[in-house]
């Protein structure tokens, strides 16, 4: 019996362009990922804004959604002149000999022989390669509109207020999809390529390459003498080693999450003679700001109090939204943030994070 034809969504192409391991025999190809509902809501908001030409009413007090919706409005105001005839979330599909490919571009427009394809990203900008997803959209748009000869790609990172842009010819897009098709046709079902992309793959829990890399990461870490190790000895190994360590950390975090959820739901776990695991309540002291305010003010000056106290932005906006009239939550929250910004009450606090960059090597 002939093998079933593969069905690929453009959203899975960032993984497939690196590793065809997600094309497991018992898998539906395409990422059923745990994307936050906020991301889905933001894309629906953007689609309605573009279709109707005005900002939809925000019927939620979710601070994160309100923030992203404001970024959508800003981005569209800056980019809408490039889309005099916008085509929003249109389903596109094509059938190739080895697989079918489909997708819903957030937005594209056709002017003469140029197609401009835009994708909103509601997550934080990472080193993840989003270009394959957009090239998939370009292929589908080109198949739908035979007159197109050039593709302008725009990726709008809403949280970072950053825009990435690329330009490709029709020939380059067809060459890319051809290379992907040849790789799919020649994949032997046994070769895997593990890396950062694994965390988004539906085969995350049963990928043999990921399991082997995790084992090797543990062995490599155990083999390091960190009391004598130097930067010079470890620097060249870090790009590979650190990515494997992150993979192991993610699996450990998933295990701890599962364990706590199981104990919360099912109670204590008997793990053998004399071994019982359970969640126990532990009391921690919590200060009531309202009841203790006179005492705080009596023993500390204003500067010291300011250092001791902090206000959660998320809780603040939720409280403001809870007091708002129907359909006014988003506007009231935006007004509070604007007022705080005007009096200098909002600042950026630097935070050091480990980040890979493409800097030049140190001089000899």
Residue pairs with C-beta under 8 A, 6 or more apart in sequence:
5 98
5 99
5 100
6 23
6 29
6 98
6 99
6 100
6 184
7 28
7 29
7 30
7 99
7 100
7 102
8 16
8 29
8 30
8 99
8 100
8 101
8 102
9 29
9 30
9 31
9 101
9 102
9 103
10 101
10 102
10 103
10 133
10 136
10 137
10 140
11 30
11 31
11 103
11 133
12 22
12 29
12 30
12 31
13 132
13 133
13 135
13 136
13 180
14 128
14 129
14 130
14 131
14 132
14 133
14 197
14 200
15 22
15 31
15 197
15 200
15 201
16 22
16 23
16 29
16 132
16 180
16 184
17 129
17 132
17 180
18 129
18 193
18 195
18 197
19 192
19 193
19 194
19 195
19 197
19 198
19 201
19 209
20 183
20 184
20 187
20 191
21 191
21 192
21 193
21 201
21 203
21 207
21 209
22 29
22 201
22 202
22 203
23 29
23 184
23 187
23 189
24 203
24 206
25 189
27 202
27 203
29 99
30 202
31 200
31 201
31 202
32 202
33 200
36 122
38 62
38 64
38 65
38 68
38 122
39 122
39 123
41 60
41 65
42 65
42 68
42 69
42 72
42 120
42 122
42 158
43 89
43 106
43 120
43 122
45 56
45 58
45 65
45 69
45 72
46 72
46 76
46 106
46 107
46 120
47 88
47 89
47 106
48 56
49 55
49 56
49 72
49 73
49 76
50 76
50 80
50 83
50 86
50 88
50 107
51 86
51 88
55 69
55 73
57 327
57 330
58 65
58 66
58 69
58 327
58 329
58 330
59 327
59 329
60 66
60 321
60 329
60 330
61 317
61 318
61 320
61 321
61 322
61 324
61 329
61 333
63 313
63 314
63 317
63 318
63 321
63 333
64 314
66 317
66 329
66 330
66 333
66 334
68 122
68 158
68 159
69 330
70 334
71 158
71 159
71 161
72 120
72 158
74 161
75 120
75 156
75 158
75 163
79 118
79 154
79 156
80 86
82 109
82 116
82 152
82 154
83 107
83 109
83 116
83 118
84 109
84 111
85 109
85 110
85 111
86 107
86 108
86 109
87 105
87 107
87 108
87 109
87 110
88 106
88 107
89 104
89 105
89 106
89 107
90 104
90 105
90 108
91 102
91 103
91 104
92 102
92 103
92 104
92 105
92 137
92 140
92 141
92 143
92 144
93 100
93 101
93 102
93 103
93 140
94 100
94 101
94 102
94 139
94 140
94 143
96 177
96 181
97 181
97 185
98 181
98 184
98 185
99 181
99 184
101 136
101 139
101 140
101 177
102 140
103 133
103 136
103 137
103 140
105 117
105 118
105 119
105 137
105 140
105 141
106 118
106 119
106 120
107 117
107 118
107 119
107 120
108 115
108 116
108 117
108 118
108 137
108 141
109 115
109 116
110 141
110 145
110 147
110 148
112 147
113 147
113 148
113 149
113 150
114 148
114 149
114 150
114 151
114 152
115 138
115 141
115 142
115 145
115 148
115 150
115 151
115 152
116 151
116 152
116 153
116 154
117 134
117 137
117 138
117 141
117 151
117 152
117 153
117 154
118 153
118 154
118 155
118 156
119 130
119 133
119 134
119 137
119 153
119 154
119 155
119 156
120 156
120 158
121 130
121 155
121 156
121 157
121 158
122 158
122 159
123 159
124 157
124 159
124 160
125 157
125 159
125 160
125 162
127 196
127 356
128 196
128 197
128 200
130 155
130 164
131 153
131 166
134 153
134 155
134 166
135 153
135 168
135 173
135 176
135 177
136 177
138 151
138 153
138 168
138 173
139 173
139 174
139 176
139 177
141 148
141 151
142 148
142 151
142 170
142 173
142 174
148 170
149 169
149 170
150 167
150 168
150 169
150 170
151 167
151 168
151 169
151 170
151 173
152 165
152 166
152 167
153 164
153 165
153 166
153 167
153 168
154 163
154 164
154 165
155 163
155 164
155 165
156 163
157 163
157 164
168 176
192 207
192 208
192 209
192 210
193 209
194 207
194 209
194 210
194 212
194 213
194 247
195 243
196 243
196 246
198 204
198 207
198 210
198 247
199 247
199 250
201 207
204 210
210 247
213 244
213 247
214 244
214 247
214 248
214 251
216 244
217 241
217 244
217 245
217 247
217 248
218 248
220 241
220 244
221 241
221 245
224 234
234 241
239 356
242 354
259 277
260 279
262 269
263 269
263 277
263 278
263 279
264 279
267 278
268 276
268 277
268 278
269 276
269 277
269 278
270 276
271 277
289 296
289 309
296 305
296 308
297 305
300 308
316 336
317 333
317 336
317 337
320 329
320 332
320 333
320 336
321 329
321 330
321 332
321 333
323 332
324 331
324 332
324 333
337 346
340 346
